Amino acid sequence: MANLSILPMLQRRMSEAMAKRAPFPADPDALQSRLADTRENLLRCLGTMPDGIVSPDCRVEASLLLDGTGVIQERIVYRTEEDVWVPAHVYRPVDAGDRKLPGVLLIQGWDLDKHSMPEFKVRLAQAGYVVLFPDNRFSGERKRAGTGTEEQANLLPVAGLFGLTFMGMNTWDNMRALDVLASRDDVAGDRLGVIGLCWGGMQSWTLAALDERVKVACPVCGTSTFEALVHEFISWTHGHTCFGTYIWEWAQHGDVQDIIACIAPRPLLIQNNINDTWFPIAGFHKVVEEVGQVYASLGASDSFAHTASITQHDITLEFGQRVIEWLGENL
């Protein structure tokens, strides 16, 4: 009996699209031109962005000293569009004094919220960073009670009426999160980094590709190729996939490595779980190989690091320690 699923068609189309994709040029000038075109294409594929930047009207609603940690947690709320408000937590060391510290945007994984990764965000603050940890759209307080994935399924087609995409809306919010970090009295606005887990890792490399205020990017368990996701991940999960994973029309312009290459020559550390079914390791290795070539062509090989180990789909103690060390060296 014929396979009645549309998956074989999607896999065929992906193979055809990737067969047309040109390799990165080795010449630095040609490479920079290619990366500039990629950024323009990425912005278009992320959909309609707001016409202007509104005042964030950021306010601190609560402040709490976390017992025994030397870390203060703030609850803040700020605005990214006229009628879009973001609840977030900020973690900062209590003994910073008048020093301006590096700022880090921490982005959670799929359907998590600002209460996740409790140990890691405290360790970041203890290491000397001001950490901003917001809720994504449709996560935490930003999804209506009793809703979640079903709300995304219902509202994303409506958002499409206005040219909005899920990754585009979150990328805009992440850019505005950098505004909030940079405007703080305790943050050095020229030393900003981004860390993301899982889908947050995808958001982190999308943000860093477009916004050069990100001086260091550290995606964790969030890097593979779209080619591997279509051929392997969807097959493993019997068709299941996340709403936020795919970027509208991107296959006609390239793959994940094309986006991540736009971060070069700024410091980049990517880490993955080898046995992770969410982000196939074959795609991770392809990204590492090609992005490594880009960094080498730009004379910045020392600014690119990567590791993969058999572990968990999380910012584990090992992954987290490596992130903190990388930030210490580069931020």
N, C-alpha and C positions, 0 to 999 in steps of 0.2 A: 504494500500500500504506500502511496506517495506520502512524504512528510508534509503535513498541512500547516506546520508552523511557519511564521515569517522569519525565524532565526536564520535558516540557511541563506535566505536572500540578504539579510543584514550582514552576515559573515562574508558573502561574496562581494557585496558592495565595499566592505572594509578592505578586503584584499585588493580589490581594484583601485581603491583610493590610495592605499599605501604603495602600490606598485608605481604610481605616478609621482610619488613624493621624491624630491631631489635630495641628495645628501648635502650636508653642510659644506660650504666651500672652505678651503684651508686659508685662502687669502684673507687677511684681517679686514681690509676695506670691503670686500665683497660680503664677508660674513656679517659685518656691522650693518650693511644695507639690508641683508636678509633678515636680521633680527629686528630692525626698524619696521620692515613690512609686516613681520609676524605680530608685533605689538599693535599695529593699526588693525590688522585682521582680527586679532583677539578682541579688541575693543568693540568692533562691529558685531562679532558673534556673541558677545555678552549682552547685547540688546540695548534698549533705550536706557540712558542714564538721566538723572534729574538735570534740569536746566542750570541749576546753580547750587552753591554750597550755602546752607542755612547756618545760622548761629547754633552751636550745639546746646546752648543753655544748660550746660552741665551742672549738676548739683549733687552734693554728697548728702545722702539720706541717713546714713548710719556709719559709725566707726567702732571697731572692736579690736582690742588687743588679744591675739590668740595666745592662750596660756602656754608658757614654757617655750615659745618659739622665737620671741623677739620680732614678731611680724604683726603689723597692723592690717586688718581687713576693712576696706571701705565698701559700702554699697553706694553706687552712683547710678544716676539715670541721665542720659544725654540724647540729643536729637540728631538724626541723620537726614531727615526730610521734614517738610513742614508738619506732617502728621505721623511721623515714624519715630518712636521713642525706643531706646535700647537700655534695658537694665543690665548692669555689669558689676563685677567685683574687682577691686584693685587691691593688690598685695604689695606692701612696701616694708623695708626694714625700719624698725623703730629708732635705731641709732644712727640714721643717715645725717642728722644735723642739717646744715645748710648746703650740703653737697648736692649737685645735680647728678642723678644716676641715669644709667642707660634705661630705656623703656622697652618693654617686650609685650607684644600683642600675642596672647595665647588663644588658639582657636580649637574648640572641642570637636569631637567626632560626631558622627551621624546620630541624631536624636538624643544627644547628651545635653548638658547645660552647664552653667557656670559653677555648679556645685561639684562637678566631676574633677578628677585628677587632684585629690586633696593634698597628697604628700608632695607632688612635683611642684605645684605652684608656690607652696611654702618654701621649698628648697630653693627655688629661683629667687624669691625675695631675700632669703637668708644669704644668698650668694651676691647680693648687692644690686638687684634689679627692681624697678617698679613694673609690676605685672598687671596688665589690663585683660580681664577675662569676661567678655560679653556673652550674652545669649545670641545665637544665630536666629535668623528669621525662622519661624515655625518650631523653635525649640524653647525649653524652659518656660519662662513667663510670657514668651512671645507666641505661644499657641494657646488657643482658647481651651478652657477646661473641658476634658473629655474628648479632645481632638488630637490630631497628630498627623500620621501619614495620610489619613483620609481627608484631612483639611488641605494638605498640600495637593492631593489629587483633585480636589474640588476647585481650589483657588488658582492654581498655576495656569489652567486654560484661560481663566478670566484675566490674569495678569498678561497673558499673551496678546490680548486685545490691544495692549498698549506697548507691545514690543519688549516686555519685560521677561527676563529669564531668571531662574533660581540662582545660578551662580553669579549672574550680573548684579542682582539685588544685594547679595551677600558681599560681593566684591566692593560695591559702593559703600556698604556699611563698614567694611574693614578699612577702607581708605579714610573714612571719617573717624574711625577708632584711632588711627594714627594721628589725626588732627588733635583728638582729645589728649592722647599721650603727650604729644609735642607741646601742648599748651600748658601743661602742669608745671608748677614752680619747682617741683622736685625732680624733673626729668630734663636730661640733655637732649634737646630736640633733634640734634644731628647724630644721635646714636640710638637708632631704633631697630629692633629686630622682630622677627615673627617666627612662632613655633606653632605647628598644627599636628593634630592626631587624626589619622584616617581621612574622612572627608575634610576635616580641618586642615590636614596636610595638603590636600588638593587646593583648598582655599589659600593656603600660605604661599604655594609656588605661583598661583595665579596672581595674587596680590603683588608679590615681589617682582614678577615679570613686568608689571605695569607701573609700579610706584617705586621710584629710585630712592625714596626716603628709607626704604627697607635696606639696611646695611648688611644684615645677616639673615639668612633664611634656613630654617631647620624643620622640614617636614618629616614626620615619623609615621611609619606604616601607612603611607598614603601616596606611594609612587609606583606606577607601572605604566604601560602604554594603553591607549584606547584599543589598539589592535588586540592586545592580549586580553583586555576586558571583554571585548566582543567575542573572541574565539574561545577563550578559556573560562572566564568568570561566569558569564551567563550560562554556559553549558553546565558548569559545576553546580550552579544554584537553580537549575531547571527554569531559567528565564527571569529569576528575581534580580532586580537591580535597584539602585537608589535614584531618586528624582534628581538629586543635585550633582550626580557624577559626570554627566555628559554635557558638553558645551555645544550649543546650537550651531550646526553647519560646520563644525571645526574640521571634520575629516577632509573637506575640500582644500584645507590650508596646511594640514600637517597632523602631527600626533603630539603626545605629551612632551616628548623631548624638545620639540620646537618651542613650546611655551617655557619650559624650564631653562632652556639655553639663554633666554632673554635676561636671566638673572646675572649672567656672566658680565664682567669679571668679579662681581661682588661675592663675598664668601657664602658658600652653600654647603650644607651638610645634609645628606639624605640617608635615612636608615629604614630598613624594612625587616619584617619577620619572614624568614625563608618559607615556612610552611603556611603562610597566610593565604587563604582562599579568596580574600577580598581583593588583593592586589598581586596578581600572578608574578612570581619571581623572574620568569623569563622576560617579562616586560621591564621589570626593574633593571635587569642586567643590560638590556638594550638602551635604556635611558642613561645608565652609568657610562656605557661605552661612548655614546654619541655626545653627551654633554661634556664628558671628559675631553673629547677631541676639540670641542669649542673652547673650553678653558685653556687648553694647550695652544690653540691657534692665537689666542689673545694674550699669551704669555702669563697666564694666571693659574697654572696647574696647582699651586700650593693653596689656592683659595677654594678648591673643590675637594670634598671628602665624602666618603660613602662607606656604609657597612651593612651587612645583612647577616642575621644569625637566627638560629632556631629558638624561638622564644614565644612571646604572646603578642596579641594585637593590642598594644598598649605602649604608653611611654613608661617602659620598665625602668628599674633602678639603673641598669646598664645603659639603656638608651638615654635616660635623663642625665646621667653623669656625663656622658659624651657631649650632650647638648650644652651643658653648663661649661664644660671645658672649652668647647668651640666658641661659645659666646665670650668667654674670658680672653681668648686669644685674639678675637676679631672685633669685639664691640666695646 
